[in-house]
Amino acid sequence: MKNRMESITSTDSHALAHLESDPYAAALATWLEGKPANTRRSYAGALRDFLASTERHPAEVTPLDVALWKEGLKARGLADSTIAQRLSAVSSWYTYLQRPQADGQPLHGHNPVDGVDRADLEISPYDRARKVNPEDFRRLLAVIPADTVAGARDRALFLWYVLCARRRSEVIGLRGRDLRLDGQRLMYRVRLKGGKVKWKELPPPVWAAVQGYLELAGRTLHDDAPLFVATVDAGQHLRAYYGATAPDGEQPLSGEAVSQALSRYAARAGLNPEQITLHSLRHLGAELFQKAGGDVRQTQLFLDHAQLNTTQIYLEQLTGEEHRHWQAMANALGVA
């Protein structure tokens, strides 16, 4: 049973397609297939951990199994936000199983996660949000070498993450076809959560940095070419060992490589690498945009949040809640 469930929760949804003998496996493959790659890996990892802990087939899972798993995650020291995310992934799958399947009938009649109290995990999704302040970002840029291809590339990337406040995957996956001129403005195509696509203006300083990188690298950007590519072939030794052939053409830079580069620059600048992340650059961009415009609705559109209250929570966690009346209250008490 355990081996079968491990195969069912493979992170590669294509590898699940042949498991037609188990309808739950087929349903999982279909469910994962329609999700972005990062979400697919995260959800599959949560399902794998859950099913390994219960050692039950999904059809046999009870609310008690879910509750015990939740307590086990707490005992392992996972953050409440992480536990909530994993419970949400399992719940989402069981919700999918309650939809009519190919025969018109639901595969599963109830969601076992619904029977588990999650009130103690109800925290802000941005309670741990951190931002880089502008001075720290200037220090970061100052240590990036301007005369190397990797340095020019990384400077362009980090400026993009701040001035456009994008998520990691929304930038590193861009290709030549995702850029276009619209009059005097350069536009870029961003693929958002949920599969939506938007064209957004690229600030001139970012485009100037990208052009500097491409010129230094001697690259001509074609439609199918990745915008940002690796300068080192990290896989060449493994391919040589296994006798594998190299992939054709330029390969896009990985998110992990960008994160590692950011950590190196942070350490070089005397900053804490654990607090300087790609998402903290997005946080900085969000706060700068809000300060420049002062309109939460415009900031929501800028960040592409689906709900306005998400943006409000986001900004409150980054800037803190203002106490507008402390002076009058202190005056009333005579302690001003």
C-alpha positions as CSV (number, residue, x, y, z in Angstrom):
1,M,0.0,0.0,0.0
2,K,2.8,2.4,1.0
3,N,4.7,2.0,-2.3
4,R,1.5,2.4,-4.3
5,M,0.6,5.7,-2.5
6,E,4.2,7.0,-3.0
7,S,3.8,6.5,-6.7
8,I,0.3,8.1,-6.6
9,T,1.9,11.3,-5.1
10,S,4.7,11.6,-7.5
11,T,5.5,15.3,-8.2
12,D,5.4,14.5,-12.0
13,S,1.7,14.4,-12.9
14,H,2.5,12.9,-16.3
15,A,4.0,9.9,-14.5
16,L,0.6,9.2,-12.9
17,A,-1.3,8.8,-16.1
18,H,-0.7,5.1,-16.4
19,L,-2.2,4.3,-12.9
20,E,-5.6,3.8,-14.3
21,S,-6.3,0.8,-12.0
22,D,-6.7,3.2,-9.1
23,P,-9.3,5.9,-9.8
24,Y,-7.9,8.1,-7.0
25,A,-4.5,8.1,-8.7
26,A,-6.1,9.0,-12.0
27,A,-8.1,11.8,-10.3
28,L,-4.9,13.1,-8.6
29,A,-3.1,13.2,-11.9
30,T,-5.9,15.2,-13.5
31,W,-6.1,17.5,-10.5
32,L,-2.4,18.3,-10.5
33,E,-2.2,18.6,-14.2
34,G,-4.1,21.9,-14.4
35,K,-1.9,23.6,-11.8
36,P,1.3,25.7,-12.2
37,A,4.6,23.9,-11.8
38,N,5.4,25.4,-8.3
39,T,1.9,24.7,-7.0
40,R,1.9,21.2,-8.4
41,R,5.1,20.4,-6.6
42,S,3.9,22.0,-3.3
43,Y,0.5,20.2,-3.4
44,A,2.0,16.8,-4.4
45,G,4.5,17.1,-1.6
46,A,1.8,17.8,0.9
47,L,-0.3,14.9,-0.3
48,R,2.8,12.6,-0.2
49,D,3.5,13.6,3.4
50,F,-0.1,13.2,4.5
51,L,-0.7,9.8,2.9
52,A,2.7,8.5,4.2
53,S,1.7,9.5,7.7
54,T,-1.7,7.9,7.6
55,E,-0.7,4.8,5.7
56,R,-4.2,4.6,4.5
57,H,-5.7,4.7,1.0
58,P,-7.4,8.1,0.4
59,A,-10.8,6.4,0.4
60,E,-10.3,5.3,4.0
61,V,-9.0,8.6,5.5
62,T,-11.0,10.0,8.4
63,P,-11.0,13.4,10.1
64,L,-9.1,11.8,13.0
65,D,-6.3,10.9,10.5
66,V,-6.1,14.5,9.4
67,A,-6.1,15.8,13.0
68,L,-3.3,13.4,14.0
69,W,-1.3,14.5,10.9
70,K,-1.8,18.2,11.9
71,E,-0.5,17.5,15.4
72,G,2.4,15.7,13.9
73,L,3.3,18.7,11.8
74,K,3.2,20.9,14.9
75,A,5.4,18.4,16.7
76,R,7.9,18.7,13.9
77,G,8.2,22.4,14.5
78,L,6.5,23.6,11.2
79,A,5.2,27.1,11.2
80,D,1.4,27.6,11.5
81,S,1.4,29.1,8.0
82,T,3.1,26.0,6.5
83,I,0.7,23.6,8.3
84,A,-2.3,25.7,7.1
85,Q,-1.0,25.5,3.5
86,R,-0.6,21.7,3.7
87,L,-4.0,21.2,5.2
88,S,-5.4,23.5,2.4
89,A,-3.7,21.3,-0.2
90,V,-5.2,18.1,1.1
91,S,-8.6,19.8,1.5
92,S,-8.5,21.1,-2.1
93,W,-7.9,17.6,-3.4
94,Y,-10.8,16.1,-1.5
95,T,-13.0,18.9,-2.6
96,Y,-12.1,18.0,-6.2
97,L,-12.9,14.4,-5.5
98,Q,-16.5,15.4,-4.6
99,R,-17.1,16.7,-8.1
100,P,-18.7,14.4,-10.7
101,Q,-16.1,12.3,-12.4
102,A,-16.2,10.6,-15.8
103,D,-19.2,8.5,-14.9
104,G,-21.1,11.5,-13.6
105,Q,-20.6,10.4,-9.9
106,P,-18.3,11.9,-7.3
107,L,-15.4,9.6,-6.4
108,H,-15.6,10.6,-2.7
109,G,-18.5,11.7,-0.6
110,H,-17.0,13.9,2.0
111,N,-13.9,16.1,2.8
112,P,-12.2,14.7,5.9
113,V,-10.3,18.0,6.4
114,D,-13.7,19.8,7.1
115,G,-13.9,17.8,10.3
116,V,-10.7,19.2,11.7
117,D,-10.5,22.5,13.7
118,R,-8.1,24.9,12.1
119,A,-9.0,28.0,14.1
120,D,-5.6,27.9,15.9
121,L,-3.9,28.2,12.5
122,E,-5.9,31.2,11.2
123,I,-3.0,33.7,10.9
124,S,-2.3,36.3,8.3
125,P,-0.8,34.9,5.2
126,Y,1.7,37.8,5.3
127,D,2.5,37.7,9.1
128,R,6.1,36.9,8.3
129,A,6.4,39.3,5.5
130,R,9.7,41.2,5.5
131,K,10.9,43.9,3.2
132,V,14.3,45.3,2.3
133,N,14.6,49.0,3.0
134,P,15.8,51.3,0.2
135,E,19.2,51.8,1.7
136,D,19.8,48.1,2.0
137,F,18.8,47.6,-1.6
138,R,21.3,50.3,-2.7
139,R,24.0,48.5,-0.7
140,L,23.0,45.3,-2.5
141,L,23.3,46.8,-5.9
142,A,26.7,48.4,-5.0
143,V,28.4,45.0,-4.6
144,I,27.1,43.5,-7.9
145,P,29.9,43.7,-10.4
146,A,28.8,45.7,-13.4
147,D,31.5,44.4,-15.8
148,T,30.5,40.7,-15.8
149,V,27.7,39.0,-17.6
150,A,26.4,37.4,-14.4
151,G,26.5,40.7,-12.5
152,A,24.7,42.7,-15.3
153,R,22.1,39.9,-15.5
154,D,21.5,39.9,-11.7
155,R,21.3,43.7,-11.5
156,A,18.6,43.7,-14.1
157,L,16.7,40.9,-12.4
158,F,16.8,42.5,-8.9
159,L,15.7,45.9,-10.4
160,W,12.8,44.0,-12.1
161,Y,11.7,42.3,-8.9
162,V,11.6,45.7,-7.0
163,L,10.3,48.2,-9.6
164,C,7.7,45.7,-10.9
165,A,7.1,43.9,-7.6
166,R,6.8,40.5,-9.4
167,R,6.9,37.0,-8.0
168,R,10.0,34.9,-8.7
169,S,8.5,32.7,-11.4
170,E,6.9,35.6,-13.2
171,V,10.3,37.0,-14.2
172,I,12.7,34.1,-14.7
173,G,10.4,32.3,-17.1
174,L,10.2,35.2,-19.5
175,R,11.2,34.7,-23.2
176,G,11.8,37.0,-26.1
177,R,8.2,36.8,-27.2
178,D,7.1,38.2,-23.8
179,L,8.4,41.6,-24.7
180,R,6.8,44.1,-27.1
181,L,6.9,47.8,-27.9
182,D,3.7,49.8,-27.5
183,G,4.4,53.2,-28.8
184,Q,7.2,54.6,-26.6
185,R,6.6,52.0,-23.9
186,L,8.1,48.6,-23.6
187,M,5.6,46.0,-22.3
188,Y,6.2,42.6,-20.8
189,R,3.8,39.7,-20.5
190,V,3.3,38.3,-17.0
191,R,1.7,35.0,-16.2
192,L,-0.2,35.3,-12.9
193,K,-1.5,32.8,-10.4
194,G,-4.4,31.0,-11.8
195,G,-3.2,31.1,-15.3
196,K,-4.2,34.7,-16.1
197,V,-2.0,36.7,-18.5
198,K,-1.4,40.5,-18.5
199,W,0.8,42.9,-20.4
200,K,2.4,45.4,-18.1
201,E,4.7,48.4,-18.6
202,L,8.4,47.7,-18.0
203,P,10.1,50.8,-16.3
204,P,12.9,52.3,-18.4
205,P,15.6,51.7,-15.8
206,V,14.8,48.0,-15.8
207,W,14.9,47.8,-19.6
208,A,18.2,49.7,-19.7
209,A,19.6,47.2,-17.3
210,V,18.3,44.3,-19.4
211,Q,19.8,45.8,-22.6
212,G,23.1,46.3,-20.8
213,Y,23.1,42.6,-19.8
214,L,22.2,41.4,-23.3
215,E,24.9,43.6,-24.9
216,L,27.6,42.4,-22.4
217,A,26.6,38.8,-23.0
218,G,26.6,39.2,-26.8
219,R,23.1,37.9,-27.1
220,T,20.4,38.7,-29.6
221,L,17.0,38.0,-28.1
222,H,14.8,35.8,-30.2
223,D,11.1,34.9,-29.6
224,D,11.8,31.5,-28.2
225,A,15.0,32.4,-26.3
226,P,14.9,32.8,-22.5
227,L,15.4,36.4,-21.4
228,F,17.7,35.4,-18.5
229,V,20.0,32.4,-18.9
230,A,22.7,30.7,-16.7
231,T,26.3,31.6,-17.3
232,V,27.5,28.2,-15.9
233,D,26.4,24.8,-17.0
234,A,25.8,23.2,-13.6
235,G,24.7,19.9,-15.1
236,Q,27.6,19.2,-17.4
237,H,29.4,16.9,-14.9
238,L,26.3,14.8,-14.2
239,R,25.6,14.5,-17.9
240,A,29.2,13.4,-18.5
241,Y,28.9,10.8,-15.7
242,Y,25.6,9.3,-17.0
243,G,26.4,9.8,-20.7
244,A,23.5,12.1,-21.2
245,T,23.3,14.7,-24.0
246,A,23.2,18.4,-23.4
247,P,19.9,20.2,-24.0
248,D,19.5,22.2,-27.2
249,G,19.8,26.0,-27.0
250,E,19.9,28.4,-24.1
251,Q,18.2,27.3,-20.9
252,P,16.3,29.6,-18.6
253,L,17.9,30.5,-15.3
254,S,16.4,28.6,-12.4
255,G,14.7,30.3,-9.5
256,E,17.1,28.5,-7.0
257,A,20.1,30.0,-8.8
258,V,18.6,33.5,-8.6
259,S,17.9,33.0,-4.9
260,Q,21.4,31.8,-4.2
261,A,22.9,34.7,-6.1
262,L,20.8,37.1,-4.0
263,S,22.0,35.5,-0.8
264,R,25.7,35.8,-1.9
265,Y,25.3,39.5,-2.7
266,A,23.5,40.1,0.6
267,A,26.3,38.6,2.6
268,R,28.8,40.5,0.6
269,A,26.9,43.7,1.4
270,G,26.9,42.9,5.1
271,L,23.2,42.1,5.2
272,N,21.5,39.1,6.7
273,P,21.0,36.6,3.8
274,E,18.1,35.0,5.6
275,Q,16.1,38.2,5.5
276,I,16.9,39.2,2.0
277,T,14.8,37.1,-0.3
278,L,13.3,37.5,-3.7
279,H,9.9,38.0,-2.1
280,S,11.3,40.6,0.2
281,L,12.2,42.5,-3.0
282,R,8.5,42.3,-4.0
283,H,7.6,43.6,-0.5
284,L,9.9,46.6,-1.0
285,G,8.3,47.3,-4.4
286,A,4.8,47.2,-2.9
287,E,5.7,49.6,-0.2
288,L,7.4,52.1,-2.6
289,F,4.5,52.0,-5.0
290,Q,2.0,52.6,-2.1
291,K,4.0,55.5,-0.8
292,A,4.3,57.0,-4.2
293,G,0.6,56.7,-5.1
294,G,-1.2,56.4,-1.8
295,D,-4.1,54.5,-3.4
296,V,-4.6,51.0,-2.1
297,R,-6.8,50.1,-5.1
298,Q,-4.0,51.0,-7.5
299,T,-1.5,49.0,-5.4
300,Q,-3.9,46.0,-5.6
301,L,-3.8,46.3,-9.4
302,F,0.0,46.7,-9.4
303,L,0.5,43.6,-7.3
304,D,-2.3,41.7,-9.1
305,H,-4.0,40.6,-5.9
306,A,-7.5,39.2,-6.6
307,Q,-9.0,40.8,-3.5
308,L,-8.5,44.3,-2.1
309,N,-8.4,43.1,1.5
310,T,-5.4,40.9,0.6
311,T,-3.5,44.0,-0.4
312,Q,-4.6,45.8,2.7
313,I,-3.4,43.0,4.9
314,Y,-0.2,42.8,2.9
315,L,0.6,46.5,3.4
316,E,-0.4,46.5,7.1
317,Q,2.0,43.6,7.8
318,L,4.8,45.4,6.0
319,T,4.4,48.9,7.4
320,G,2.6,48.3,10.7
321,E,-0.7,49.8,11.7
322,E,-0.6,53.5,12.3
323,H,-1.7,54.8,15.7
324,R,-3.3,58.1,14.6
325,H,-4.7,59.2,18.0
326,W,-2.0,58.5,20.5
327,Q,-1.2,62.2,21.0
328,A,-4.8,63.1,21.9
329,M,-5.1,60.1,24.2
330,A,-1.8,60.9,26.0
331,N,-2.9,64.6,26.3
332,A,-6.1,63.5,28.0
333,L,-4.0,61.5,30.6
334,G,-1.5,64.3,31.0
335,V,1.4,62.1,30.0
336,A,2.3,63.8,26.7
